[in-house]
Amino acid sequence: MQKIDIVYLWVDGSDKKWLAEKNKWLKKLLNITNTNADAERYRDNGELKYSLRSIEKYIPWVNHIYIITDFNQVPKWLNTKNKKITIIQHSDIMPAKIRPTFNSNTIEMCLHNIPNLSERFLLINDDMFCNRPLSPRFFFDKRGRTRTMFCSKHPQKNIDKWLESSDNYTSTIIRSAKLIDDIYGKKMYKFSPSHGIDPYLKSSWIECRNHPLIKKHIDKNIHNKFRTSTELQRWLFTLYAAVNKRGKLYRSRPHKSSRHKILDFIYNTLHWYKTGKSSYVCPCVLGHEKSLKNCAVFCINDSGDNTPEMLQANIDYLEARFPNKSEFEK
């Protein structure tokens, strides 16, 4: 297996300079003056430190780690002298005409411009964690193809009506699938990201990015400084790899631990092999401890409903789960 890199997107949403710029553009473009608009999307809860601890502990074979940020932000605890980590500013990968941006979709469309990025790389949000030892084969098969987890969707037959009733995030997933359908005649609507660690091939990513029927959409979308429902999402690159036989999609079946104990037991027994290889996502760890224990990868996906007590519970859990300081810390 060739070298495999990791790419993180990270932002400190409490940084005064960054926050002032964000609010300036919110007011200018959307006439919004509320500085807390979508605060959880940019809130730094300190997860990156624990995500890196999980990387060091469970996938130490990673070649290099790139952390994408802006406004010269750097986590205070990060050991920037570590040769395995490189901080990448938006200006390193994005043209001036689309900066600054507060849109992760825009940033992700430019990741292939990272200097020296390996052909195979993993894209990880800072709230995602490895939960046990994973080999490169977990992310890439023996032929080097990507292995990506997905959740199933049940779309309406009328795609336009489905789009009308969907939130911004789901809309970007549908539009990405629709573009693949328009180009290749492949119905990929039932597939949706599982909030896990996603593998990519840089060559396939660039080919997709430059496809004449795709490029025009991306070139237009990357001017959006905030997320909209009309954009494409990086899921597009996963679907593109799949239809071109450079990637495979695997159903994620997270371990269940709800109030329906008997149904959960039946489900977990039937799918015991897949639950151990799947990802799990929750906004707060409280009540999800059993499911978090029985997964390969997990994501603590922040929510606007999270209280300070819930955020503290998440950090307490991560500190207990990954107590040892990594080489990436001062």
Long-range contacts (C-beta under 8 A, 24 or more apart in sequence): 1-120, 1-136, 1-137, 1-140, 1-144, 2-118, 2-119, 2-120, 2-144, 3-63, 3-64, 3-118, 3-119, 3-120, 4-61, 4-62, 4-63, 4-118, 4-120, 4-121, 4-122, 4-136, 4-139, 4-140, 4-199, 5-62, 5-63, 5-64, 5-65, 5-66, 5-117, 5-118, 5-120, 5-121, 5-122, 6-55, 6-62, 6-64, 6-65, 6-66, 6-121, 6-122, 6-123, 6-124, 7-65, 7-66, 7-68, 7-111, 7-114, 7-117, 7-121, 7-122, 7-123, 7-124, 8-48, 8-51, 8-65, 8-66, 8-67, 8-68, 8-124, 8-125, 8-126, 9-68, 9-69, 9-104, 9-107, 9-108, 9-125, 9-126, 10-44, 10-48, 10-67, 10-68, 10-69, 10-73, 10-75, 10-126, 11-42, 11-44, 11-69, 11-70, 11-73, 12-44, 12-73, 12-75, 13-39, 13-41, 13-42, 13-43, 13-44, 14-43, 14-44, 15-71, 15-73, 17-71, 18-70, 18-71, 18-73, 21-71, 21-100, 22-102, 25-100, 25-102, 25-225, 25-226, 26-226, 29-225, 29-226, 30-226, 38-304, 39-304, 40-302, 40-303, 40-304, 40-306, 41-302, 42-102, 43-302, 44-126, 45-127, 45-302, 45-311, 45-314, 45-315, 46-315, 47-126, 47-127, 47-129, 47-300, 47-314, 47-318, 48-75, 48-126, 49-75, 49-77, 49-326, 49-329, 50-129, 50-318, 50-319, 50-321, 50-322, 51-124, 51-126, 51-127, 51-128, 51-129, 52-326, 52-328, 52-329, 53-322, 53-324, 53-325, 53-326, 54-129, 54-130, 54-131, 54-322, 55-130, 55-326, 56-326, 56-327, 56-328, 57-130, 57-322, 57-324, 57-326, 58-130, 58-131, 58-132, 58-133, 58-134, 59-130, 59-133, 59-134, 61-135, 61-136, 62-122, 63-118, 64-116, 64-118, 65-328, 66-114, 66-117, 68-93, 68-107, 68-111, 68-114, 70-99, 70-100, 71-100, 77-329, 77-330, 78-328, 78-329, 78-330, 79-327, 79-328, 79-329, 79-330, 82-327, 82-328, 84-327, 84-328, 85-328, 88-114, 97-223, 98-222, 98-223, 100-225, 101-222, 101-224, 101-225, 102-225, 102-226, 103-224, 103-225, 103-226, 103-227, 103-231, 104-227, 105-172, 105-221, 105-224, 105-227, 105-231, 105-232, 105-233, 105-234, 106-221, 106-222, 106-223, 106-224, 106-225, 108-234, 109-209, 109-218, 109-221, 109-222, 109-232, 109-234, 110-222, 111-205, 112-202, 112-205, 112-206, 112-209, 117-202, 118-202, 119-201, 119-202, 119-203, 120-144, 120-199, 120-200, 120-201, 120-202, 121-199, 121-200, 121-202, 122-197, 122-198, 122-199, 122-200, 123-197, 123-198, 123-200, 123-234, 124-197, 124-198, 125-299, 127-299, 127-300, 127-301, 127-302, 128-195, 128-196, 128-197, 128-297, 128-298, 128-299, 129-297, 129-298, 129-299, 129-300, 129-318, 129-321, 129-322, 130-197, 130-296, 130-297, 131-292, 131-295, 131-296, 131-297, 131-298, 132-296, 134-296, 134-297, 138-277, 138-296, 139-197, 139-199, 140-199, 141-248, 144-201, 145-241, 145-245, 145-246, 145-247, 145-248, 146-198, 146-199, 146-200, 146-201, 146-238, 146-241, 146-246, 146-247, 146-248, 147-199, 147-247, 147-248, 147-250, 148-196, 148-198, 148-199, 148-238, 148-242, 148-247, 148-248, 148-249, 148-250, 149-194, 149-196, 149-249, 149-250, 149-251, 149-252, 149-278, 149-279, 150-191, 150-192, 150-193, 150-194, 150-249, 150-250, 150-251, 150-252, 151-192, 151-193, 151-194, 151-251, 151-252, 152-190, 152-191, 152-192, 152-251, 153-189, 153-190, 153-191, 153-192, 154-190, 155-189, 155-190, 159-189, 163-229, 166-229, 167-229, 168-227, 168-228, 168-229, 169-227, 169-233, 171-229, 171-230, 172-227, 172-229, 172-231, 172-232, 172-233, 172-235, 173-233, 173-235, 175-230, 175-231, 175-232, 175-233, 176-232, 176-233, 176-235, 176-236, 176-239, 177-235, 177-239, 179-213, 179-214, 179-217, 179-232, 179-236, 180-236, 180-239, 180-240, 180-243, 182-213, 183-211, 183-213, 183-214, 184-243, 186-243, 188-239, 188-242, 188-243, 191-239, 191-249, 192-235, 193-235, 193-238, 194-252, 194-278, 194-279, 194-281, 195-279, 195-281, 195-299, 195-301, 196-252, 196-278, 196-279, 196-297, 196-299, 197-279, 197-297, 198-234, 198-238, 199-247, 200-237, 200-238, 200-241, 201-241, 201-246, 201-247, 204-237, 204-240, 204-241, 204-244, 204-246, 204-247, 205-237, 207-240, 208-236, 208-237, 208-240, 208-241, 209-237, 211-240, 214-240, 250-277, 252-278, 252-279, 253-278, 254-278, 254-279, 254-280, 254-281, 254-291, 254-295, 255-280, 255-290, 255-291, 255-293, 255-294, 255-295, 256-291, 257-287, 257-288, 257-289, 257-290, 257-291, 268-294, 283-310, 284-310, 284-311, 284-313, 284-314, 285-313, 285-314, 285-317, 286-310, 286-313, 289-317, 292-317
